Structure formats: structure tokens, C-alpha cells
Amino acid sequence: MSSHAGRVALVTGAGRGIGRAMADAHSAAGAKVAYLDHDPALAEEAAAAAKQRGCEAMALSADVADDQAVAEACRRVSETLGPIEILVNNAGISPKSGGDGKRSPVWDMQPDEWRRVIDVNLTGGFNCVRAVVPGMRELGRGRIVNISSVAGRTYCDIVGVHYAASKAALIGFTKHLAGELGPDGITINAIAPGRIDTPLMRGSAPEANEAARLATPLRRLGSPEDVASMCLFLTSDGAAFVTGQVCDVAGGWLLT
Ligand SMILES: NC(=O)c1ccc[n+]([C@@H]2O[C@H](COP(=O)([O-])OP(=O)(O)OC[C@H]3O[C@@H](n4cnc5c(N)ncnc54)[C@H](O)[C@@H]3O)[C@@H](O)[C@H]2O)c1
């Protein structure tokens, strides 16, 4: 039997793209999955499709930047599906407000845009961890995966400084919490995707995505499923002794 069978997983930003692929991979492996998304229609559609495949799933609509909404969503998941054992912090944004799918340079970046990116990409992860960790500590086990980016490890010409800073911070968040949560049987790791073909990626200028593809040693863009298979490994029993790591899923792009 899969080590995911019957386990309760919460995936944020699960309505589309990488989040949906990770949530679907967990439900296909037998987990009971809560599909959380800011967009209620996307969450409903993704959870309904999982249910149609015979999986136990539920949809939740919340903004991960809102700590009260996250706490309430986690409470509903525990009541409906059972105690949360797996958390995937995936919800993220990468505004391209420079026009033509380009980022704003730092001198044009509006403070509100900076704050929103940090609130969603970094504080969103904090809000979710804070809400689920007490239950994981009671269980004596848990698995957390944070979706960072290769842009959090090194310079990436496509994204804004707010995005790079938030994704770099998620790496520090991951390493610190590996130390803090390890004694309670909770592992926490990060995935650093490269260019993955999703609606978010398609928001960038097409020539930037093509340049990234050509600069990727494996000469292709990643798929959401490429990231989902790494995530499924990190939440499986096979990864029981892996914590505090950052795993690139990038086809060799921006190797550090
Ligand atoms: N696509 C890439 O090339 C790439 C590369 C590196 C990292 N990432 C990261 O992977 C994650 C998923 O990216 P994607 O490409 O699938 O993006 P996407 O925009 O296609 O999907 C993101 C999903 O998150 C939801 N979301 C956005 N803000 C939210 C919020 N505040 N609360 C709850 N849900 C919210 C959206 O509604 C959407 O369904 C992000 O954290 C992103 O930074 C993506």
C-alpha cells in the first residue's frame, strides 16, 4: 500500500498549475486532499475532478496571506478529513507589472506590490505552518514542503526582487524549521522549480521563456507533474530521513 493512503494533505494554490498537479498526485496516491485556493471556482473544479476519480477531497477558498482565514480553513480540513499530516505551501505570485510580461525594476516597484508578494509567498507559508504544526506535534509526525524557486538561490533575470527575496526567505524558513520541528517527527523541505509551464509562467514575456528553455541543459520547460513527483517523494515514507533540504526541479537551469 502507498505510504500516502488515508493521510490528510493540504495543498495551497491547488486550483491550477503546479499546486493542482501536486494535489492530484497525492490524491492519486490515496491521500485525502484539501484543495485550497484563493479562487473558489478553481478550488471547486479541482476537488470535484478528484472526487470524480474516486478520491476523497474537499475544496477550500482562502487567501493564504490572511491568518484568520487560514486557521479557519485548517480547522475545517481537520473536522472533515481528519488531522493534517501533509502541508504543501505552494500558493505564490510573481507580478509582472513592468508591461509586456516584464518585471518592474526596483526603482519602479510600488511598496504595495512588494508587500503583497511577501505577504502571499512568505507570510502565507508561515500562516499555514503555524496553523497545522500543533496538530502534527500531537500526532508525532508530519511532512511540510515549501515551493521556493531557483530564483531564490541565484539571480534570475525574469522575476522581480520581491519574488526573489520571498523565495530566498522560504529557504531560510525551511532550514530553520527543520531544526525546530525535527524533534517532533516533522520533516520540512523545499523544492526550487525552474521554468515550469503553468499560467504563471505564461505571464512572462514569451522570449524570456524561450531563452530559459534554451539555457536549460535538458532543453525543455518543466511540467507541473515534474514538480509533483518530487513533492510526492518528499511527503512519502521513503523520505523519512530527509529534512531541511532544497531540491531543484529545473532541468539543470540556473545550477548553483
Ligand atoms: N511556474 C514556474 O515556472 C515556477 C517556477 C518556480 C517557482 N514557482 C512557484 O510555484 C508555485 C505555483 O506556481 P504556478 O506556476 O503553478 O502558479 P499559477 O499562478 O499557475 O497557480 C497559482 C495558484 O495559486 C493560487 N493563489 C495565488 N495567490 C493565492 C493566495 N494568496 N492564496 C491562495 N491561493 C493563491 C492561484 O489562484 C492559482 O490557482 C508558486 O509559489 C510559484 O512561485 C513556479
The ligand as an SDF file (V2000), in Angstrom:
LIG
                    3D

 44 48  0  0  0  0  0  0  0  0999 V2000
    5.8040   28.1900  -12.9770 N   0  0  0  0  0  0  0  0  0  0  0  0
    7.0790   28.3690  -12.7180 C   0  0  0  0  0  0  0  0  0  0  0  0
    7.9080   28.4820  -13.6220 O   0  0  0  0  0  0  0  0  0  0  0  0
    7.5500   28.4330  -11.2780 C   0  0  0  0  0  0  0  0  0  0  0  0
    8.9330   28.4220  -11.0460 C   0  0  0  0  0  0  0  0  0  0  0  0
    9.4050   28.4670   -9.7400 C   0  0  0  0  0  0  0  0  0  0  0  0
    8.5100   28.5110   -8.6870 C   0  0  0  0  0  0  0  0  0  0  0  0
    7.1810   28.5270   -8.9260 N   0  0  0  0  0  0  0  0  0  0  0  0
    6.2840   28.5920   -7.7750 C   0  0  0  0  0  0  0  0  0  0  0  0
    5.3650   27.5300   -7.8100 O   0  0  0  0  0  0  0  0  0  0  0  0
    4.1480   27.9240   -7.1750 C   0  0  0  0  0  0  0  0  0  0  0  0
    2.9800   27.6530   -8.1030 C   0  0  0  0  0  0  0  0  0  0  0  0
    3.1980   28.3790   -9.3100 O   0  0  0  0  0  0  0  0  0  0  0  0
    2.3470   28.1400  -10.6330 P   0  0  0  0  0  0  0  0  0  0  0  0
    3.2840   28.4070  -11.7550 O   0  0  0  0  0  0  0  0  0  0  0  0
    1.6010   26.8690  -10.5690 O   0  0  0  0  0  0  0  0  0  0  0  0
    1.3530   29.4070  -10.4990 O   0  0  0  0  0  0  0  0  0  0  0  0
   -0.1550   29.6410  -11.0170 P   0  0  0  0  0  0  0  0  0  0  0  0
   -0.3480   31.1180  -10.9880 O   0  0  0  0  0  0  0  0  0  0  0  0
   -0.3710   28.9310  -12.2860 O   0  0  0  0  0  0  0  0  0  0  0  0
   -1.0280   28.9650   -9.8760 O   0  0  0  0  0  0  0  0  0  0  0  0
   -1.0050   29.5070   -8.5730 C   0  0  0  0  0  0  0  0  0  0  0  0
   -2.3030   29.1880   -7.8550 C   0  0  0  0  0  0  0  0  0  0  0  0
   -2.2080   29.7900   -6.5460 O   0  0  0  0  0  0  0  0  0  0  0  0
   -3.4120   30.5000   -6.2720 C   0  0  0  0  0  0  0  0  0  0  0  0
   -3.1010   31.6240   -5.3910 N   0  0  0  0  0  0  0  0  0  0  0  0
   -2.4620   32.7740   -5.7140 C   0  0  0  0  0  0  0  0  0  0  0  0
   -2.4220   33.5860   -4.6450 N   0  0  0  0  0  0  0  0  0  0  0  0
   -3.0370   32.9330   -3.6370 C   0  0  0  0  0  0  0  0  0  0  0  0
   -3.3180   33.2770   -2.2880 C   0  0  0  0  0  0  0  0  0  0  0  0
   -2.9730   34.4700   -1.7920 N   0  0  0  0  0  0  0  0  0  0  0  0
   -3.9570   32.3690   -1.5030 N   0  0  0  0  0  0  0  0  0  0  0  0
   -4.3400   31.1760   -2.0220 C   0  0  0  0  0  0  0  0  0  0  0  0
   -4.1130   30.8100   -3.2970 N   0  0  0  0  0  0  0  0  0  0  0  0
   -3.4740   31.6790   -4.0970 C   0  0  0  0  0  0  0  0  0  0  0  0
   -3.9040   30.9730   -7.6370 C   0  0  0  0  0  0  0  0  0  0  0  0
   -5.3040   31.2560   -7.6130 O   0  0  0  0  0  0  0  0  0  0  0  0
   -3.5330   29.7990   -8.5360 C   0  0  0  0  0  0  0  0  0  0  0  0
   -4.5590   28.8320   -8.5930 O   0  0  0  0  0  0  0  0  0  0  0  0
    4.3240   29.3930   -6.8120 C   0  0  0  0  0  0  0  0  0  0  0  0
    4.7350   29.5130   -5.4770 O   0  0  0  0  0  0  0  0  0  0  0  0
    5.4300   29.8370   -7.7320 C   0  0  0  0  0  0  0  0  0  0  0  0
    6.1540   30.9380   -7.2140 O   0  0  0  0  0  0  0  0  0  0  0  0
    6.6730   28.4900  -10.2050 C   0  0  0  0  0  0  0  0  0  0  0  0
  1  2  1  0
  2  3  2  0
  2  4  1  0
  4  5  1  0
  4 44  2  0
  5  6  2  0
  6  7  1  0
  7  8  2  0
  8  9  1  0
  8 44  1  0
  9 10  1  0
  9 42  1  0
 10 11  1  0
 11 12  1  0
 11 40  1  0
 12 13  1  0
 13 14  1  0
 14 15  2  0
 14 16  1  0
 14 17  1  0
 17 18  1  0
 18 19  2  0
 18 20  1  0
 18 21  1  0
 21 22  1  0
 22 23  1  0
 23 24  1  0
 23 38  1  0
 24 25  1  0
 25 26  1  0
 25 36  1  0
 26 27  1  0
 26 35  1  0
 27 28  2  0
 28 29  1  0
 29 30  1  0
 29 35  2  0
 30 31  1  0
 30 32  2  0
 32 33  1  0
 33 34  2  0
 34 35  1  0
 36 37  1  0
 36 38  1  0
 38 39  1  0
 40 41  1  0
 40 42  1  0
 42 43  1  0
M  CHG  2   8   1  16  -1
M  END
$$$$
